[in-house]
Amino acid sequence: MLVQTYSPQSYHVADINMNTLNNGIRINNRFAVKSHSTSSIFNKEDILYISADSNYSTIILKNGSKVFTSKTLKYWEIKFKDIQLLRVHKSYLVNTLYIQNIHHVISKIELNTGIFIPVSRSLKKVVFGLFCL
């Protein structure tokens, strides 16, 4: 019988790879987000917007599915800095690829799915300025 031995370094590499998958660190264009007892894997380009409620956040994907996480909005803002997420409100990050209309009077952004996201007064000039309005 052939017995294979492993060095402590090989265990360390395995642990790093598992942690990389579970903590939402980028693996190519896909992410894994731990939510309750499962890990959801999705493409970062599929993020429509992320909403926050205290120290929790919900990632809404373009197919309509929602992923509830125990991470803050600031955490996701840093993790997804390589895609075009825009902070429009203290409780919302929006993927600029899906913005269809900007409503000045009511201070809301309309996504191509028909969802309206509020724009805060303090970020209104910044948000509208990015679109040269």
FENLINVEN-V484861 format. One record per residue. N is the residue number from 1. RES is the residue in three letters. PHI is phi in degrees with one decimal (* if undefined). PSI is psi in radians with two decimals (* if undefined). Layout:
n: <N	N>
res: <RES	RES>
phi: <PHI	PHI>
psi: <PSI	PSI>
This chain:
n: <1	2	3	4	5	6	7	8	9	10	11	12	13	14	15	16	17	18	19	20	21	22	23	24	25	26	27	28	29	30	31	32	33	34	35	36	37	38	39	40	41	42	43	44	45	46	47	48	49	50	51	52	53	54	55	56	57	58	59	60	61	62	63	64	65	66	67	68	69	70	71	72	73	74	75	76	77	78	79	80	81	82	83	84	85	86	87	88	89	90	91	92	93	94	95	96	97	98	99	100	101	102	103	104	105	106	107	108	109	110	111	112	113	114	115	116	117	118	119	120	121	122	123	124	125	126	127	128	129	130	131	132	133>
res: <MET	LEU	VAL	GLN	THR	TYR	SER	PRO	GLN	SER	TYR	HIS	VAL	ALA	ASP	ILE	ASN	MET	ASN	THR	LEU	ASN	ASN	GLY	ILE	ARG	ILE	ASN	ASN	ARG	PHE	ALA	VAL	LYS	SER	HIS	SER	THR	SER	SER	ILE	PHE	ASN	LYS	GLU	ASP	ILE	LEU	TYR	ILE	SER	ALA	ASP	SER	ASN	TYR	SER	THR	ILE	ILE	LEU	LYS	ASN	GLY	SER	LYS	VAL	PHE	THR	SER	LYS	THR	LEU	LYS	TYR	TRP	GLU	ILE	LYS	PHE	LYS	ASP	ILE	GLN	LEU	LEU	ARG	VAL	HIS	LYS	SER	TYR	LEU	VAL	ASN	THR	LEU	TYR	ILE	GLN	ASN	ILE	HIS	HIS	VAL	ILE	SER	LYS	ILE	GLU	LEU	ASN	THR	GLY	ILE	PHE	ILE	PRO	VAL	SER	ARG	SER	LEU	LYS	LYS	VAL	VAL	PHE	GLY	LEU	PHE	CYS	LEU>
phi: <*	-91.3	-109.4	-102.2	-104.7	-120.8	-84.4	-58.9	-64.9	-67.9	-66.3	-61.7	-63.6	-62.6	-63.8	-62.3	-63.6	-67.0	-64.4	-60.7	-69.0	-76.2	-93.8	80.4	-80.4	-62.5	-124.2	56.4	-102.0	-115.3	-129.7	-116.1	-123.5	-78.3	-139.8	56.6	-104.9	-127.9	-116.7	-95.9	-112.4	-149.3	-84.4	-65.8	-70.5	-82.8	-72.7	-85.0	-160.9	-126.4	-111.0	-119.9	-142.8	61.3	-96.5	-120.7	-143.3	-124.2	-94.0	-103.8	-95.5	-65.9	-83.7	96.5	-75.0	-122.7	-122.1	-87.1	-130.8	-96.8	-100.7	-81.0	-64.9	-62.4	-58.0	-69.9	-60.3	-74.6	-63.6	-103.6	-68.0	-86.1	-111.7	-87.1	-92.0	-119.0	-78.8	-110.8	-162.0	-63.9	-114.0	-141.5	-117.1	-121.9	-77.1	-64.8	-65.1	-106.9	-77.4	-105.9	-136.5	-120.6	-101.2	-68.9	-64.9	-94.4	52.3	-137.1	-107.2	-104.3	-86.6	-68.2	-94.7	91.5	-82.6	-103.3	-116.9	-71.0	-112.4	-71.6	-60.6	-70.5	-104.0	-58.5	-64.4	-65.5	-62.4	-67.9	-65.1	-64.1	-102.1	56.2	-107.2>
psi: <2.31	2.19	2.24	2.29	2.64	2.46	2.79	-0.51	-0.63	-0.59	-0.71	-0.74	-0.73	-0.72	-0.74	-0.75	-0.70	-0.75	-0.65	-0.75	-0.76	-0.43	0.14	0.34	2.50	2.31	1.74	-2.16	0.22	2.61	2.63	2.28	2.11	2.21	2.03	-2.01	0.11	2.86	2.18	2.33	2.27	2.89	2.41	-0.48	-0.25	-0.06	2.11	-0.94	2.91	2.22	2.64	2.61	1.74	-2.15	0.34	2.75	2.74	2.16	2.11	2.16	2.82	-0.34	0.01	-0.18	2.68	2.41	1.99	2.26	2.81	0.37	2.66	2.91	-0.64	-0.67	-0.84	-0.58	-0.70	-0.78	-0.64	0.57	-0.27	-0.08	2.92	1.20	2.32	2.23	2.00	-0.18	2.80	-0.30	0.13	2.39	2.31	2.39	2.03	-0.32	-0.38	0.14	2.21	-0.82	2.64	2.11	1.88	-0.79	-0.77	0.02	0.98	2.66	2.34	2.20	2.86	-0.08	-0.03	0.03	2.39	2.29	2.25	2.60	2.21	2.71	-0.69	-0.42	-0.01	-0.85	-0.70	-0.84	-0.88	-0.56	-0.57	-0.46	0.26	0.79	*>
